[in-house]
Amino acid sequence: MSENNQAEVPSTALGPIRTLAVRVADGLRAQLDVIAQLNDRSVTEEIRIALEVWVETSKSDPKVLARAETVRAEIDREAKTKQSAIEAIFGGAGAKAPRAKSGSA
């Protein structure tokens, strides 16, 4: 995989950088170390590139797309159920949350 052949996404476009600890077998780590050395990159950069490629690949995977639609529908159903519950409790979309009582009696 050549760095020039990939559509790289700047990390700033995805938000701040966060640490991710990954446990791998010694053999895989040794191969990753060699690949990083051959590509003149750090192991961290090799992992970041691999993950970006995997995410982009997954975005067009029919199974992932189908599951995403199922999850989206579940989220919509849950949101509608919660909205109905709020309307039942507070009586409509324009209702305001109750105010805190003041200290005077």
Phi, psi and omega in degrees: 000118180267140180298328181286339182272000184253147172275099183277140178256121179299139182301331180293335179287339182257358180107189182293156179281133177236150180281140177227119178267129181233130177263128179227158177294154181304319181296318178294320179297319179298318178295319179297319177300317180294315179300317179299316179297315181296327180270002181055045178226166175281160176299321178302316180293320177299317179295316180300316179297314180299318179293320178298318178295317181297317179297315179297320178296317181296329181297336180251007178284122182303324179293319179293318179298318179296317179295323179298319178295320178297314180295318179300318178296320178297318179297316179299316179298316180295319179296318179296321178297316179293321177298318178297320179296318178296317178297321179294324181284313189253358172077049172118166185291333183271359183290143179259157176293147180299145179277151176290142179289144178277169183286345182275149181249000000 
